[in-house]
């Protein structure tokens, strides 16, 4: 028997027939071939009921001893919860209006040899949930819904960008030097080339090389790797979408970002323009609020008496000490402002807000503002206390970029061999005025599924090796 050609999808059956009346379904005499995992059974003598499910749906099965071949009757007792079973039968609706398949044939395709966790108590142990995600998916409907929503989000973003004539591209995961952002890389070794290589921190520089090559609207949706800390909002391996559009600026990228999020919400949530996260109502109506980083610190931290105090280095250092921020290695005032923002402000930004006017000396790939060279044409989007997106007008002056790269090397002697000559050479051919943005898929999924931890939205999050 060629199983693949004969299997119906559970969710398609439910979608197609759940709203049809009992009489219509009976008249049509709909033959169904279906397979799935048994998650419950009620053996009652003549009439025996099973529930079978896959990742997208669940359906009831009726095995009536008078309706199946006699040789199958002894096999009913051998059916166990967790077994994967093939069912053939006729679709009908019960007196309680539940879609059910009346089986005239069944075959156990594979036996389950281990006891499944109790479906009523669910799978509450987080460590087991993350290590044995397959069990979590079998037992917990919330988990299944979370990952189906994640898949939808990715498909919706692709659909939106395709409609806007953006082209999806792929760039290397293995880099010759760490590039694209300031972060500690994962290092590997290429045997044939006899050299170290680095898992990509970000695809940004490769994508901008493509803009130099003539692409005008591109995006890449893929993994990034950063050999840094773990937290409820950080995983060393994470999914980002980076989008670049020539002849545009950071302001255009802000508009594009809010439209993408608005579009996602309208395609996922019944409650248009709003979503609920941690019992808070997030209003996604556009345009989103825009506020500078210094004004946001003044507004939310309540640590500075006057706005102008955020231009006073002594007062910034005083607040940093109060917050127990380490002042070693001649930390710059710009970095102190960022740390103060991270500690006191970002978690208080609940409604969608673009934070702008970041210091230019901590935005090495962004263009400086024409009116004020101390700030960059850059933004970060915060929703519900999380950074969701980071974008800017791309720096396209090769002399300025070269100076910044050289300064980074001087300030970090460990990275003395990481000067990116290839990118500087590419910039010499001319990068058109370009806007770019990176959006975190994992955090976006946390928002739209109301999950508090990044581990809940990554199928197999990074965990410490289990010695047992």
Rosetta blueprint (number, residue, H / E / L):
1 X L
2 X L
3 X H
4 X H
5 X H
6 X H
7 X L
8 X L
9 X L
10 X H
11 X H
12 X H
13 X H
14 X H
15 X H
16 X H
17 X H
18 X L
19 X L
20 X L
21 X L
22 X H
23 X H
24 X H
25 X H
26 X H
27 X H
28 X H
29 X L
30 X L
31 X E
32 X E
33 X E
34 X E
35 X E
36 X E
37 X E
38 X E
39 X E
40 X E
41 X E
42 X E
43 X E
44 X E
45 X L
46 X L
47 X E
48 X E
49 X E
50 X E
51 X E
52 X E
53 X E
54 X E
55 X L
56 X L
57 X E
58 X E
59 X E
60 X E
61 X E
62 X E
63 X E
64 X E
65 X L
66 X L
67 X L
68 X L
69 X L
70 X H
71 X H
72 X H
73 X H
74 X H
75 X H
76 X H
77 X L
78 X L
79 X L
80 X L
81 X L
82 X L
83 X L
84 X E
85 X E
86 X E
87 X E
88 X E
89 X E
90 X E
91 X E
92 X E
93 X E
94 X L
95 X L
96 X L
97 X L
98 X L
99 X E
100 X E
101 X E
102 X E
103 X E
104 X E
105 X E
106 X E
107 X E
108 X E
109 X E
110 X E
111 X L
112 X L
113 X L
114 X L
115 X L
116 X L
117 X L
118 X L
119 X L
120 X L
121 X L
122 X L
123 X L
124 X L
125 X L
126 X H
127 X H
128 X H
129 X H
130 X H
131 X H
132 X L
133 X H
134 X H
135 X H
136 X H
137 X H
138 X H
139 X H
140 X L
141 X H
142 X H
143 X H
144 X H
145 X H
146 X H
147 X H
148 X H
149 X H
150 X H
151 X H
152 X H
153 X H
154 X H
155 X H
156 X H
157 X H
158 X H
159 X H
160 X H
161 X H
162 X H
163 X H
164 X L
165 X L
166 X L
167 X E
168 X E
169 X L
170 X L
171 X L
172 X L
173 X L
174 X E
175 X E
176 X L
177 X L
178 X L
179 X L
180 X L
181 X L
182 X L
183 X L
184 X L
185 X L
186 X L
187 X E
188 X E
189 X E
190 X E
191 X L
192 X L
193 X L
194 X L
195 X E
196 X E
197 X E
198 X E
199 X E
200 X L
201 X L
202 X L
203 X L
204 X H
205 X H
206 X H
207 X H
208 X H
209 X H
210 X H
211 X H
212 X H
213 X H
214 X L
215 X L
216 X L
217 X E
218 X E
219 X E
220 X E
221 X E
222 X E
223 X E
224 X E
225 X E
226 X L
227 X L
228 X L
229 X L
230 X L
231 X E
232 X L
233 X L
234 X E
235 X L
236 X L
237 X E
238 X E
239 X E
240 X E
241 X E
242 X E
243 X E
244 X E
245 X E
246 X E
247 X L
248 X L
249 X L
250 X H
251 X H
252 X H
253 X H
254 X H
255 X H
256 X H
257 X H
258 X H
259 X H
260 X H
261 X H
262 X H
263 X H
264 X H
265 X H
266 X H
267 X H
268 X H
269 X L
270 X L
271 X L
272 X L
273 X L
274 X E
275 X E
276 X E
277 X E
278 X L
279 X L
280 X E
281 X E
282 X E
283 X E
284 X L
285 X L
286 X L
287 X L
288 X L
289 X E
290 X E
291 X E
292 X E
293 X H
294 X H
295 X H
296 X H
297 X H
298 X H
299 X H
300 X H
301 X H
302 X L
303 X L
304 X L
305 X L
306 X L
307 X H
308 X H
309 X H
310 X H
311 X H
312 X L
313 X H
314 X H
315 X H
316 X H
317 X H
318 X H
319 X H
320 X H
321 X H
322 X H
323 X L
324 X L
325 X L
326 X L
327 X L
328 X L
329 X L
330 X L
331 X L
332 X L
333 X H
334 X H
335 X H
336 X H
337 X H
338 X H
339 X H
340 X H
341 X H
342 X H
343 X H
344 X H
345 X L
346 X H
347 X H
348 X H
349 X L
350 X L
351 X L
352 X L
353 X E
354 X E
355 X E
356 X E
357 X L
358 X L
359 X E
360 X H
361 X H
362 X H
363 X L
364 X L
365 X L
366 X E
367 X L
368 X E
369 X L
370 X L
371 X L
372 X L
373 X L
374 X L
375 X E
376 X E
377 X L
378 X E
379 X E
380 X E
381 X E
382 X E
383 X E
384 X L
385 X L
386 X E
387 X E
388 X E
389 X E
390 X E
391 X E
392 X E
393 X E
394 X E
395 X L
396 X L
397 X L
398 X H
399 X H
400 X H
401 X H
402 X H
403 X H
404 X H
405 X H
406 X H
407 X H
408 X H
409 X H
410 X H
411 X H
412 X L
413 X H
414 X H
415 X H
416 X L
417 X L
418 X L
419 X L
420 X L
421 X H
422 X H
423 X H
424 X H
425 X H
426 X H
427 X H
428 X L
429 X L
430 X L
431 X L
432 X L
433 X L
434 X E
435 X E
436 X E
437 X E
438 X E
439 X E
440 X E
441 X H
442 X H
443 X H
444 X H
445 X H
446 X H
447 X H
448 X H
449 X H
450 X L
451 X L
452 X L
453 X L
454 X H
455 X H
456 X H
457 X L
458 X L
459 X L
460 X L
461 X L
462 X L
463 X L
464 X L
465 X L
466 X L
467 X L
468 X L
